Amino acid sequence: MGKNILFILAFLIVITSCNSQKKAKQYDIRTIAFYNLENLFDTINDVNKNDEASPIMELKSNKSKVYWDKIEKLSSTIAQIGAEKTNTSPAIIGVSEVENLNVLEDLIKSKHLINNDYGIIHYDSPDKRGIDVALLYQKKYFNPIYHEAFNPNIYSDNVKIYTRDQLLVSGYLDDELIHIIVNHWPSRRGGEKASRPNREKAAYQNTKIIDQVRKQDESAKILIMGDFNDDPINSSFKKVLQTKSRKKEVSKDDLYNPYEDMFRRGFNTLKYRDKINLFDMIFFTSPLLDKGEKDYTTYKMYKAMIFNKAFLTTKKGKYKGYPFRSFSNGNYTGGYSDHYPVYLYLIKEKN
């Protein structure tokens, strides 16, 4: 009888110890995000670019007031992305539709972001209006070691398309090497079909950047983000990049796009003429994908999301349900952007 009691007590101690170990497991969680900032231009005319065509320059009055209100709204939004899990703004966020380094510095110095000590990686792109992409990162989480801007060199009927660079940044997220490619592909001006080859060429440039990274890092963890001006089911993704939407179909050299399934279920990051689109995405290489193993000893994607909070959405009128944009018909609407931000969580077990 005594031996049985001792055995039961020993068994309970083991079970309790195992449960305690399970409960004690903790994770580092980092938010990776992308946001099209909808014409974040300053109020100073740059004679070297066609910034006069930007909405803020076309305003008749209150340009400075509008600019700082937009900075306030965008920085407040960025501060909230992913914060419900991490208690801070994104560790890394790619942005598009920014004019120059100055507007990015104003953004990160705002009261909502200044305490997070963001760094900036930015190149002036060849885009005729001066629209650029950039990467912002919290210095305490990410240490960049290399960056380069790639001109996609797109031609249409032997005429060069002056579009945005593709920005590659490599660095250490905590102690783990990752690579980020920030994109803003050519628009659909002239129609989706007529402009499709331009985005397919932009996608091909992405494949070349990925190949370049893999030559140095065969099992590279690469995150590709941006405003692609294409949906995840378009040919640029399915034929050129050959992205996969089902985890079980992702092999070693494949790209997994969690936003394809979201799009099929009716989610969007913008609307145009009452049609939904999901142009803003973050997809990635297979080493960042957990396929059910629940092995988080290195960083893996936990969940991908769209930051489509109610305050970012138009509440009434003709554009009810659309993202609450900043500019419309030559006026400032007091909104945020005509795109929703997207983000995902990377998680890893703490040592």
FENQUIGI-V240265 format. One line per field, one symbol per residue. ss: DSSP state (H for helix, E for strand, - for the rest). burial: # if it has 16 or more other C-alpha atoms within 10 Angstrom, else .. A space follows every 50 residues. Layout:
ss->???
burial->???
This chain:
ss->-HHHHHHHHHHHHHHHHHHHHHHH--EEEEEEEEEEEEEE---------- HHH-HHHH----HHHHHHHHHHHHHHHHHH--HHHH-----EEEEEEE-- HHHHHHHH-----HHH-EEEEE---------EEEEEEE---EEEEEEEEE ---EEE--EEE----EEEEEEEE--EEEEEEEEE-------HHHHHHHHH HHHHHHHHHHHHHHHH-----EEEEEE-------HHHHHHH-EE--HHH- ----EE-HHHHHHH-----EEE--EEE--EEEEEEHHH-----------E EEEEEEE--HHHE---------E---EE--EE--------EEEEEEEEE- -
burial->............................###############....... ##.####.....#..##.##############...#.############# #.##..####.##..#.##########.###########..###..#.## ##.#......###########.#...###########........##### ######..##..#......##############.###..##.###.#..# ...#######.##...#####....##############......#..## ##.#####...###....#.#######....#..##############.. .
